[in-house]
Amino acid sequence: MTFDRSGKLGMVIVVSGASGTGKSTLCVRLRQVMPELGFSISCTTRPPRPREENGVDYYYLERDEFKRRLAAGEFLEYAQVFGNYYGTLKSEVIARVEAGTDVLLDIDVQGALQIRQAALDDPVLKKCAEFIFVAPPSLAELEARLRERSTDSEEQIQRRLAEAGHEISYWRHYDYLIVNAEFERAAGEMENLIRALRLNTKRMPEEMIARFF
């Protein structure tokens, strides 16, 4: 007989990092080299930026609609950031990991900590959730990247830098740390990490062992 890994749960891959660290760009690269990954599209009440598309980058919701869904218990996590709401729909995640698909979440620290807390009581999340923090090489480099984007005012940049310092302090609440000093290296580290995590036995069904022996 041979090992049969059918029935293995997928992963909930939670990726966080301060604005400007490159976490979203790393997630885009990861999806390019690993197209089998599911991607959870977050909801937000902020308006779309240039070249962003509804249903591709985010689901753009009116504030009242977001609050209605929140009250209905439709979100796995949510957070308010810079005056706007962000959240991950349960429908984007749970059924897919139960079917064996790995799902990538690009979310902020507030949301990641909510999922870690929920995993204490949820057996599926406890087995499936993996937490990756993307950090800049320094705050000076982060400031340079924010200014290079040319999308924020000086006031917004200062707010983002203050928030970044706060978010970076939570890095020990994550399982893995990737420092994005050089993009190609960081992208390679993230890809290798995901491939290694797929070999973890905790998401494999108990009956797999019974079939083997």
C-alpha positions in Angstrom: 0.0 0.0 0.0 1.0 3.6 -0.4 0.4 6.9 1.3 -2.8 8.5 0.0 -2.9 12.2 0.9 -6.4 12.8 -0.5 -8.6 14.4 2.1 -5.7 16.7 3.3 -6.9 20.1 4.4 -5.5 23.2 2.6 -3.7 26.0 4.3 -5.0 29.5 5.2 -1.8 31.5 4.5 -2.0 34.8 6.3 0.4 37.4 5.0 0.8 40.8 6.8 3.1 43.7 6.7 3.0 47.5 7.0 2.0 49.6 4.0 5.0 49.9 1.7 6.8 46.6 2.7 5.9 45.0 -0.6 3.7 42.3 0.9 1.0 42.6 -1.8 3.6 42.5 -4.6 5.1 39.4 -3.0 1.6 37.8 -2.9 1.1 38.6 -6.6 4.4 36.9 -7.5 3.5 33.9 -5.4 0.2 33.5 -7.3 2.1 33.7 -10.6 4.5 30.9 -9.7 1.9 28.9 -7.8 -1.3 29.4 -9.8 -3.0 26.6 -7.9 -3.2 28.9 -4.8 -6.6 30.2 -4.0 -6.7 34.0 -3.2 -9.1 35.5 -0.8 -10.2 38.9 -2.1 -10.8 41.2 0.8 -13.7 43.7 1.1 -13.0 47.4 1.7 -14.9 50.6 2.1 -12.1 52.7 0.6 -12.4 53.9 -3.0 -10.4 52.0 -5.6 -6.9 53.4 -6.6 -5.9 53.9 -10.2 -5.8 50.6 -12.1 -7.6 48.6 -9.3 -10.6 46.6 -10.2 -13.7 45.5 -8.2 -13.6 41.7 -7.7 -9.9 41.6 -8.6 -8.1 43.7 -6.1 -10.9 44.1 -3.6 -14.7 44.0 -3.3 -15.5 47.7 -2.9 -18.5 48.1 -0.6 -20.4 51.0 0.7 -19.9 51.5 4.5 -23.6 50.5 5.2 -23.2 47.3 3.2 -20.0 46.4 5.0 -21.7 46.9 8.4 -24.7 44.8 7.3 -22.5 41.9 6.4 -20.5 42.3 9.6 -23.6 42.1 11.7 -24.7 39.0 9.8 -21.5 37.2 10.8 -20.2 36.9 7.2 -16.6 38.0 8.0 -13.7 35.8 9.2 -11.9 39.0 10.3 -12.2 42.7 9.9 -10.4 45.9 10.8 -10.7 49.6 10.5 -7.5 51.2 9.0 -7.1 54.9 8.3 -10.8 55.4 8.5 -11.8 52.6 6.2 -13.1 49.1 6.9 -11.4 46.0 5.5 -12.5 42.4 6.0 -12.2 38.8 4.8 -15.4 36.9 4.0 -15.8 33.4 5.4 -17.1 32.3 2.0 -13.7 33.2 0.5 -11.8 30.8 2.8 -13.4 28.0 4.8 -15.0 25.8 2.1 -11.9 26.0 0.0 -9.5 24.8 2.6 -11.8 22.0 3.6 -11.7 20.9 0.0 -7.9 20.9 0.1 -7.1 24.2 -1.6 -4.5 26.5 -0.1 -5.9 30.0 0.3 -3.7 33.2 0.5 -4.8 36.1 2.6 -3.1 39.5 2.2 -4.4 41.3 5.4 -3.2 43.7 8.1 -2.1 42.9 11.6 -5.4 43.6 13.2 -7.1 41.0 11.0 -4.3 38.4 11.4 -4.5 38.6 15.2 -8.3 38.1 15.0 -7.7 34.9 12.9 -5.1 33.7 15.4 -7.5 34.2 18.2 -10.3 32.5 16.3 -8.0 29.5 15.7 -7.9 28.8 19.4 -11.5 27.6 19.3 -11.9 26.6 15.6 -10.4 23.2 14.8 -10.1 23.8 11.1 -8.3 27.2 11.5 -6.1 25.7 14.2 -4.8 23.1 11.8 -4.8 25.3 8.7 -3.6 28.8 9.6 0.0 29.8 8.9 1.1 33.3 9.7 3.8 35.1 7.7 5.0 38.7 8.4 6.8 40.7 5.8 9.1 43.4 7.2 11.1 46.2 5.6 14.9 46.2 6.1 14.5 49.5 8.0 12.0 52.3 8.6 14.2 54.6 6.6 13.8 52.3 3.6 10.1 52.0 4.2 9.7 55.8 4.2 11.6 56.0 0.9 9.3 53.4 -0.7 6.2 55.2 0.5 7.5 58.5 -1.0 8.4 56.7 -4.3 4.8 55.5 -4.7 3.6 59.1 -4.9 0.0 58.1 -3.9 -0.1 59.7 -0.4 0.1 63.2 1.0 2.8 64.1 3.6 0.2 63.7 6.4 -0.7 60.3 5.1 2.9 59.2 4.8 3.6 60.2 8.4 0.5 58.3 9.6 1.6 55.2 7.7 5.1 55.4 9.2 3.7 55.7 12.7 1.3 52.8 12.0 4.2 50.8 10.5 6.2 51.1 13.7 3.2 49.8 15.7 2.5 46.9 13.3 6.2 45.8 13.1 6.2 45.4 16.9 3.8 42.4 16.5 6.2 40.3 14.3 6.6 37.7 17.1 2.9 36.9 16.9 3.6 35.4 13.5 5.1 32.0 12.7 7.5 33.2 10.0 9.4 36.4 9.1 10.4 37.5 5.6 12.5 40.7 5.4 11.9 42.2 2.0 15.3 43.9 1.4 15.7 42.5 -2.1 12.5 41.5 -3.9 13.7 38.4 -5.8 15.3 36.9 -2.7 12.2 37.6 -0.6 9.9 36.1 -3.3 12.1 33.0 -3.4 12.0 32.6 0.4 8.2 32.9 0.4 7.8 30.3 -2.4 10.1 27.9 -0.7 8.3 28.4 2.6 4.9 27.5 1.1 6.2 24.4 -0.6 7.8 23.2 2.7 4.6 23.9 4.7 2.6 21.7 2.3 4.5 18.7 3.7 3.3 19.4 7.3 1.5 16.3 8.7 -1.0 18.3 10.8 -3.5 18.8 7.9 -3.3 15.2 6.7 -6.2 12.9 7.6 -5.8 10.3 10.4 -7.3 7.6 8.1 -4.3 8.1 5.8 -2.2 6.2 8.3 -4.8 3.5 8.6 -4.9 3.0 4.9 -1.1 2.8 4.8 -0.8 0.1 7.5 
